[in-house]
Structures are given as C-alpha cells and as structure tokens.
Amino acid sequence: MTATADVLVIGGGIIGGSVAFHLLAREPRLRVTLLEREAETGTGSTSKATGGVRTDKDIKPGLDATVDWEPFAAVFGAAARRVPPLAEAKVMRAYAGIPDLTPDYHGTLGPARQAPGFYVAYGFSGHGFMHAPAIGILMAEVVLDGRASSMDIDALSLDRFGAGHLRAEANMF
Ligand SMILES: Cc1cc2nc3c(=O)[nH]c(=O)nc-3n(C[C@H](O)[C@H](O)[C@H](O)COP(=O)(O)OP(=O)(O)OC[C@H]3O[C@@H](n4cnc5c(N)ncnc54)[C@H](O)[C@@H]3O)c2cc1C
C-alpha cells in the first residue's frame, strides 16, 4: 500500500468495493486505497444480505445486538407451510442489528459540501446490494467529474436533510 492516494474509500463492503472498482475502471492510473477496519473485506452488512430468515422485529433504539428468538417460530412456521422441507431446517447462526435507515428511507449519495473532498454513500438499508453497481458508477462520476451524469442524484443528496426536501419511500424495507 502506498502512503499517499488520490482517493481513499472507507469501508470494504459492496458499496466501497463498487466505488473503488468503478473509479479504477474509469481511471486505471488513479491511486485508490480501500480502507477496511476488519481483517477481511465484505464482512459487514454485505455478507448478511444472502439467504436467510429476516424477522424485522422492531427493537428499542440503541446498539443492543442480543438476538430475540421470539419471532423465529412464526417466521419458520410460515416458511415451512410454503416450502414444507424447510420444517427440517435448523438455524445456523443469528444476529441482531440496526438497519441504516435515513429519515426518508432513501440512500444518501454525493458530496458533503461542508467538507470539500469528502463524499458519502450510505443509508441503503435493505437495498444496498442491488444498488451497489449503480452507486459505484455514480460515485465515480461525482468524484472524477464533479457531478453525476448517468442519472440525476439530487434527490439523494446529503443537503436534502437540512433543506427539508424529503420524499419518503413508501415501500421501505
Ligand atoms: C439481513 C439483510 C438482508 C439484506 N437483503 C438485501 C437484499 O435482498 N438486497 C439488497 O440489495 N440488499 C440487502 N441488504 C442490504 C445490503 O446488505 C446493504 O445495503 C449493503 O451490503 C451495504 O453495503 P455497505 O458496503 O454500505 O456496508 P457494509 O457491507 O456494512 O460495509 C461497510 C464496511 O465498512 C467497514 N467500516 C466501518 N467503519 C469503518 C472505518 N471507520 N474504517 C474502515 N472501515 C470501516 C465495515 O467493517 C464494513 O466492512 C440486506 C441486509 C441485511 C442485513
């Protein structure tokens, strides 16, 4: 790893990986460094978006990651009625966490104008995996060209919160 970089990408999940990929796809000579605090990339939400049972039980605000087993019986019962072999399935692992929801349930994408040179791509909740390829392309445009050209991303700007321009997503998950 070099001591200097043209672009530092913080977080080696699907979003950071896609951003780094598309920056280099556009500008192969760019020095892009991907920072990940864990020993491996992709161990955050990205690794949790694969097959599983999601109970989505509301929890109290806070960072309590204790698994609440109570909703599992109802979810498993419903799954087994729909797909009978699932009645034999066993839980391999369980975890609890907090979805990265924004007040309007949309992701946030683009420059943090009060901190020039700092850009954000967060808050994609339950749809970040499928949006990641497009987010990488758009962030590469924002960083390299100063604006996104593939689509208008103003509605996803960080500024919308202060300006009160929130259009809540109805089909939030
Ligand atoms: C149960 C579940 C089911 C889901 N199902 C779907 C689905 O069906 N379809 C879909 O599109 N999406 C789904 N998602 C959402 C999707 O997984 C996320 O939106 C997406 O993975 C977010 O990617 P990310 O890169 O932003 O975050 P992460 O994968 O969490 O990556 C962030 C990374 O940043 C690192 N990091 C944090 N702080 C620092 C720091 N200070 N310095 C360095 N590194 C740092 C973390 O270690 C982590 O590796 C699901 C999520 C969950 C939890």
The ligand as a Gaussian input file, in Angstrom:
#p B3LYP/6-31G(d) Opt

LIG

0 1
 C      -30.392000      -9.377000       6.654000
 C      -30.118000      -8.475000       5.488000
 C      -30.691000      -8.749000       4.269000
 C      -30.458000      -7.915000       3.178000
 N      -31.014000      -8.220000       1.970000
 C      -30.736000      -7.466000       0.898000
 C      -31.280000      -7.781000      -0.374000
 O      -32.014000      -8.755000      -0.535000
 N      -30.962000      -6.980000      -1.422000
 C      -30.167000      -5.889000      -1.287000
 O      -29.896000      -5.192000      -2.263000
 N      -29.643000      -5.549000      -0.089000
 C      -29.904000      -6.305000       1.002000
 N      -29.412000      -5.966000       2.221000
 C      -28.718000      -4.674000       2.358000
 C      -27.276000      -4.762000       1.939000
 O      -26.664000      -5.864000       2.540000
 C      -26.602000      -3.460000       2.373000
 O      -27.346000      -2.311000       1.942000
 C      -25.211000      -3.377000       1.785000
 O      -24.499000      -4.581000       1.991000
 C      -24.491000      -2.193000       2.394000
 O      -23.180000      -2.232000       1.910000
 P      -22.093000      -1.302000       2.518000
 O      -20.849000      -1.551000       1.735000
 O      -22.610000       0.092000       2.590000
 O      -21.984000      -1.758000       4.036000
 P      -21.154000      -2.948000       4.705000
 O      -21.201000      -4.216000       3.930000
 O      -21.614000      -2.994000       6.123000
 O      -19.684000      -2.403000       4.608000
 C      -19.205000      -1.362000       5.406000
 C      -17.764000      -1.704000       5.727000
 O      -17.156000      -0.570000       6.332000
 C      -16.276000      -1.039000       7.327000
 N      -16.033000       0.089000       8.217000
 C      -16.912000       0.694000       9.031000
 N      -16.326000       1.724000       9.653000
 C      -15.041000       1.767000       9.210000
 C      -13.959000       2.617000       9.470000
 N      -14.055000       3.640000      10.333000
 N      -12.784000       2.388000       8.828000
 C      -12.677000       1.370000       7.953000
 N      -13.696000       0.524000       7.665000
 C      -14.857000       0.729000       8.283000
 C      -17.016000      -2.189000       7.967000
 O      -16.162000      -3.061000       8.636000
 C      -17.652000      -2.848000       6.722000
 O      -16.840000      -3.858000       6.151000
 C      -29.623000      -6.777000       3.325000
 C      -29.013000      -6.510000       4.560000
 C      -29.248000      -7.349000       5.630000
 C      -28.568000      -7.050000       6.950000

